[in-house]
């Protein structure tokens, strides 16, 4: 049976504010940098894997990765976060001007 809307039903509210499409992107985490580098390899090794399966395989590879290699991804992440902070500062300066 179809739902019947009542006259006293609460109106829908918009949630949050609209995002500025010109705003700079946030810095990537070490895991995201790792995932971006390894995604194509994992897909090539597992051509029949679904999107979720690829994510699970990447997560398993990340857990198996030695700490020395994770440190390299963390260093790249720190650099990207510094880039993002710099871009955000520049964006905020332009926005307030």
Helices and strands as residue ranges (DSSP letters): H 30-45, H 51-64, H 67-96
